[in-house]
Amino acid sequence: MTTATATQARPTTGALGEQLLTLMRALDSAEDQTLARWDGAYGDAQEALIKLLGTQRWPRGMAMEAINYAMTQGVTLREAMYANQTG
């Protein structure tokens, strides 16, 4: 792993969250459906996203609801988090 240089943009927490969500979507639709299992790569990616949201003071339950909403509705993580907050 390399460190970012002064000219290289460092990813924001939001950008990393969207990348994890994109990974979850790819795993969910992968040809090898063993990747989409909760006890496999999909579950690991989801857990990483829950932990990332935890750094932003999102409780585990709310994070899981937002992730589920984003996955089922096809929206961005930011949109799902907003929807989760506003009901």
Contacts in CASP RR format, 6 or more apart in sequence:
PFRMAT RR
TARGET T0000
AUTHOR 0000-0000-0000
METHOD contacts of the structure
MODEL  1
MTTATATQARPTTGALGEQLLTLMRALDSAEDQTLARWDGAYGDAQEALI
KLLGTQRWPRGMAMEAINYAMTQGVTLREAMYANQTG
4 10 0 8 1.000
11 19 0 8 1.000
13 52 0 8 1.000
13 55 0 8 1.000
13 56 0 8 1.000
14 77 0 8 1.000
14 78 0 8 1.000
16 52 0 8 1.000
17 49 0 8 1.000
17 52 0 8 1.000
17 53 0 8 1.000
17 77 0 8 1.000
18 76 0 8 1.000
18 77 0 8 1.000
18 78 0 8 1.000
20 45 0 8 1.000
20 48 0 8 1.000
20 49 0 8 1.000
20 52 0 8 1.000
21 49 0 8 1.000
21 67 0 8 1.000
21 70 0 8 1.000
21 71 0 8 1.000
21 76 0 8 1.000
21 77 0 8 1.000
23 45 0 8 1.000
24 42 0 8 1.000
24 45 0 8 1.000
24 46 0 8 1.000
24 49 0 8 1.000
24 67 0 8 1.000
24 71 0 8 1.000
25 71 0 8 1.000
27 35 0 8 1.000
27 36 0 8 1.000
27 41 0 8 1.000
27 42 0 8 1.000
27 45 0 8 1.000
28 36 0 8 1.000
28 42 0 8 1.000
28 71 0 8 1.000
29 36 0 8 1.000
30 36 0 8 1.000
34 40 0 8 1.000
35 41 0 8 1.000
35 42 0 8 1.000
36 42 0 8 1.000
37 43 0 8 1.000
38 46 0 8 1.000
46 67 0 8 1.000
49 63 0 8 1.000
49 67 0 8 1.000
49 77 0 8 1.000
50 60 0 8 1.000
50 63 0 8 1.000
50 64 0 8 1.000
50 67 0 8 1.000
53 62 0 8 1.000
53 63 0 8 1.000
53 66 0 8 1.000
53 67 0 8 1.000
53 81 0 8 1.000
54 60 0 8 1.000
54 63 0 8 1.000
58 66 0 8 1.000
58 81 0 8 1.000
62 84 0 8 1.000
65 84 0 8 1.000
66 77 0 8 1.000
66 80 0 8 1.000
66 81 0 8 1.000
66 83 0 8 1.000
66 84 0 8 1.000
67 77 0 8 1.000
67 80 0 8 1.000
69 75 0 8 1.000
69 80 0 8 1.000
69 83 0 8 1.000
69 84 0 8 1.000
70 76 0 8 1.000
70 77 0 8 1.000
70 79 0 8 1.000
70 80 0 8 1.000
73 80 0 8 1.000
73 83 0 8 1.000
75 83 0 8 1.000
END
